[in-house]
Amino acid sequence: MTVVRLIPAGDGFDLMAGDALLLRHRVASPALFVGTGTADVDAYRGNYVLSDRLDARIPLTHSTIDSTPAGAVIWLAASAGTPPLLRIAVDDAGLALAALDPALNRFWLRCVAEPGERLWGGGEQLSYFDMAGRRFPLWTSEPGVGRDKSTQMTFQCDRDGRSGGDYWNTNYPQPTYVSSRRYALHLDTTAYSCFDFRDPTFHELEAWEVPARIELFAADRFAAIVGQLSTRFGRQPRLPAWSYEGAILGLKQGVESFARMEAMIAAGAVVSGLWCEDWVGLRVTSFGKRLFWDWKANETRYPHLREWIAALADRGIRFLGYVNPYLAIDGSLYAEARAAGYLALRQDADEPYVVDFGEFDCGVVDFTNPAAADWFADRVIGREMLDYGLSGWMADFGEYLPTDVRLHDGTDGMLAHNAWPTIWAEVNARAIASRDRTGDALFFMRAGFTGVGAHCPLLWAGDQCVDFSRHDGIGTVIRAALSSGMMGNAYHHSDLGGYTSLYGNVRTPELLMRWSELCAFTPVMRSHEGNRPDDNLQLDGDPTVLSHFAAMTRVHAALAPYVATLCDEAAKTGLPVQRPLMLDWQDDPDCWGIETQYGYGRDMIVAPVIEPDRDRWTAYLPAGATWIHLWPGTQHDGGRTVEVAAPIGQPPVFWRAGSPHAALFTAIGHMA
Amino acid sequence: MTVVRLIPAGDGFDLMAGDALLLRHRVASPALFVGTGTADVDAYRGNYVLSDRLDARIPLTHSTIDSTPAGAVIWLAASAGTPPLLRIAVDDAGLALAALDPALNRFWLRCVAEPGERLWGGGEQLSYFDMAGRRFPLWTSEPGVGRDKSTQMTFQCDRDGRSGGDYWNTNYPQPTYVSSRRYALHLDTTAYSCFDFRDPTFHELEAWEVPARIELFAADRFAAIVGQLSTRFGRQPRLPAWSYEGAILGLKQGVESFARMEAMIAAGAVVSGLWCEDWVGLRVTSFGKRLFWDWKANETRYPHLREWIAALADRGIRFLGYVNPYLAIDGSLYAEARAAGYLALRQDADEPYVVDFGEFDCGVVDFTNPAAADWFADRVIGREMLDYGLSGWMADFGEYLPTDVRLHDGTDGMLAHNAWPTIWAEVNARAIASRDRTGDALFFMRAGFTGVGAHCPLLWAGDQCVDFSRHDGIGTVIRAALSSGMMGNAYHHSDLGGYTSLYGNVRTPELLMRWSELCAFTPVMRSHEGNRPDDNLQLDGDPTVLSHFAAMTRVHAALAPYVATLCDEAAKTGLPVQRPLMLDWQDDPDCWGIETQYGYGRDMIVAPVIEPDRDRWTAYLPAGATWIHLWPGTQHDGGRTVEVAAPIGQPPVFWRAGSPHAALFTAIGHMA
């Protein structure tokens, strides 16, 4: 399909993306700029402050258009009579760019903005689903703790560790947006980029290199655009059925974890997996108990682990672990990788680059070296994890690649940094493929970038605070699912109960229960003990909380047949399982701005309670259907906001009257 | 004297400022850039966030030099064959610039930086005297409360009122710096500008218009450069002798103020003035008691004020009040100004522009209208203040001119904003001149900009927090004196005791006493009750504090003959009374970085105790003299750091052996 049309006009040109005027380039108001600058990077434990020492920003006011057999070519220059600085070849699906001066390392594009336009995507955004009116730097990093300069938590984290973050910080950025004007735009670059949606008349997209391509997508239906993006960036590998047929319990108390699991099963929980991230052993830091980053079973902490895993497998319960792309310098794998030359190096010495992860140091495996990537996939993940019996793991991190690292293939760290999460995902996927476990073994990642979903079967929303806070609490995982879903990622989930507990901020029973309710209606329901398990209430630490959790696991397990159909649909269309309402209900524009609810497929609307002290909740139900409140079974016409009772145990969920899954939903409605 | 030399070189040119290479302009590394942008101004009660929507930044790589009878002219263009964008006429004292495209509204200059270079000035800087390594936006504004993002005070003020500020925020910015390379540079513009001293190889100076001139000054001695700047920007009018012959008591309790003054005199204080800012009456807001901004005596709060003033005058005590350039909309002067058309207008209506000052609104007198300026000088300050009997006042504010205001003379608010403090100073000076009181009546200002000192006889360091904090406490007033002194301003002082008390932060007896000690050694010793007098300890609220204050007023009064000689010197040379050590002791480079001490003239070194809980203190004594510790009279060789006892009542002060004032200093040393 032809998405792009170039229309020479006056002293410039227009460019259409589908039916939307995307660029209006004129001498007096150019849409394209190139320049030069020098990046200044201030990095501290995954938190980055990037600033630009700008030398030049040249409006490319002068354009000439050549017709060639392959299509139109636009030559752009600063002014008539000066050499062109940018060549753009226009094809059906976008623009291929070539900088004609090798010194150019800055690029800006001004796209036409329209009043009321909504803009979705940017990777996985935690604070705002609609990006209109704000600026979004796109650089993989820690998302920050608090993420809101008006909160005490953010202030304390900024003060003590520069780690408070802001609304745009994310583990998974992606230079792609979908416009409500029914087109999508993607910058094909791994450089730092920034989408600035503040100006009422234009969107300014910045990148710290001239992107290879500006890719465009258009369709009348948003769902079709998301499908195109999923095709372009890669369908997520299908979720294994076991992963949504029960809860995955996150416990990390050594072999005590097994007994705790049994107690939770005895309390009525449906369990499909046991995730023990401490399978590698622990080290204690001021942040909390951290893992020992040497990726092999620790049979001191887990004696007879192989046998435990086999026994669980006999009962249909999978065992999951933890890995990340770094190697602690006091571990055996570091020594092995160093001896083989598999570690990324410093610029100033033929020595491994060592990164401070908070009271311990690590080497970085250099995945640009194919032998190193193979080693990690086969020797580490393959032999130490899959062959040992693991069926899954958290594939953590990916955001910390130093920009001043020296890599095997010569890639500049500034360009490798954003690419790293996707490379890391590919190493994990390759390991699974090497053992023929694709579609059966599961790994989940918080870090991401363009294309991560082609390799990683499951995103996870990162490390929320254990609270209801607006920018770092339970509600952010909904926005994360919505935005990453717009990029064509189908599967998303979160740490049940949140992760980060600092400065005395700890989990309440209410938070745990509301988060259980939310996770019951996401494809994977996985709990986490958090960074400071001993300071925080755990699911099995309170009988009411445990009983509620067990009930929610039963709801989750009961939904499995429905989720299986959503997985089928995702495989076919690329549509996410947790879905912005307008993908199914585009003709109801009141849906477009909703960011605290999601369609769980087309037949269910989930509006989790994400504020404390609430026993009622309001939800918007899309026009074009009649909706049945899951628990009492009452009917509501669509196209309106309803207020419903939302006691603990009955999260606001609605299903579509006439759904082929009506019998299942009705049965589930009788479970609470 | 010829300061500037242009040296054509290769594909560009060098430009010398005295003996320093200032510009090294080449095709590959241009020193000059022009561009276009649109300012975005977010203002809230005198706090501003300025951001730039940049369109173009054009390196002016191509230069040609013409010789003309008047001197060299440089034509600068983006590249060969394109029209020149900037014309620079080089003269002995600087560069005259002309933008050749009227659209150009951004300008950048990169000056050569050298390792170890120190940079002083930028107007009145509160946090850093040496600006090397940091970036300084230059825009008159509230200085912020806390001014340090790591403090709870700053966080709370940012959260509640966007008012926390940062190290560079100042009431008095000025686009002028003095380099340790023995030159000074001034940008002749009132536009927003920014001095960026972070890069090790260049200083980048930015302005939001092409400045009319880049003025250069050079001399072998820093003192001579400061003298040149004082000549250029205007000598401060001479301080009236009464202002340094005793303390000015700041009291604002209505007529109770008189009785409190008598009690302080009875306790031994030497008093030369009584400053009652509440002479206009009060209004109460959540920030504290605010004044009623209708500039006339309030004879309800001060019955028989004329008679009180006359009675004080008979005893040689002056009465001072308060004024600022705004008129409360509920006051009579507002109505008068509005009826006469003297108020600045809104862009969108022929209505006065009303500014929110925190729970009350005011109009802005439009001083670009000569009739309005005359009215304010004659009708308000002249008739209501001077004719009434006032001998001085705080001329507050000047930083709040809205950038979107409509002014009588058509000046863009973005250009008028920085100019306003100097215009405001001129209105005050004109009022005083109209009553032939120049050199007798005194006003003092916190706001400033280029040229403010030509009109305003006394700077005041603004509204410190009532504490010892690094960026908003007692120590900042020293840096303020040093930096504003480098601009050629001779007279500076501060609110004794600090001003801002928020969130339970209140004055301690120790703070009041240390501040008394500091003010004794500044030309004007003026107390202030602060924004919340009732919550805070006052000088007369504790017998120990009062007795200490009284002793310090006697020291201050005893110093008057010495201060008179410093005023003579200031009038002659432009050298400040409180003085960076290197102005007198340039040959001792260990002096150059000192920012917590000052020379009180050439014969005295003052090193105030600006930290709590100290009974000893260290001070650096310049090489080239022998120094006598004021109180015990012990001798110290210069060129070293000494640690001395610094109990309350004996601030670390040293005088130069051999000083013609030795007898006076010896006598003062026996007073404690």
HADDOCK unambig.tbl for C-alpha pairs under 7 A between the chains (distance, minus, plus):
assign (segid A and resid 56 and name CA) (segid B and resid 57 and name CA) 5.06 0.50 0.50
assign (segid A and resid 56 and name CA) (segid B and resid 58 and name CA) 5.58 0.50 0.50
assign (segid A and resid 56 and name CA) (segid B and resid 59 and name CA) 6.02 0.50 0.50
assign (segid A and resid 57 and name CA) (segid B and resid 56 and name CA) 5.05 0.50 0.50
assign (segid A and resid 57 and name CA) (segid B and resid 57 and name CA) 4.66 0.50 0.50
assign (segid A and resid 57 and name CA) (segid B and resid 58 and name CA) 6.32 0.50 0.50
assign (segid A and resid 58 and name CA) (segid B and resid 56 and name CA) 5.58 0.50 0.50
assign (segid A and resid 58 and name CA) (segid B and resid 57 and name CA) 6.33 0.50 0.50
assign (segid A and resid 58 and name CA) (segid B and resid 58 and name CA) 6.24 0.50 0.50
assign (segid A and resid 59 and name CA) (segid B and resid 56 and name CA) 6.00 0.50 0.50
assign (segid A and resid 150 and name CA) (segid B and resid 159 and name CA) 5.03 0.50 0.50
assign (segid A and resid 155 and name CA) (segid B and resid 155 and name CA) 6.89 0.50 0.50
assign (segid A and resid 159 and name CA) (segid B and resid 150 and name CA) 5.10 0.50 0.50
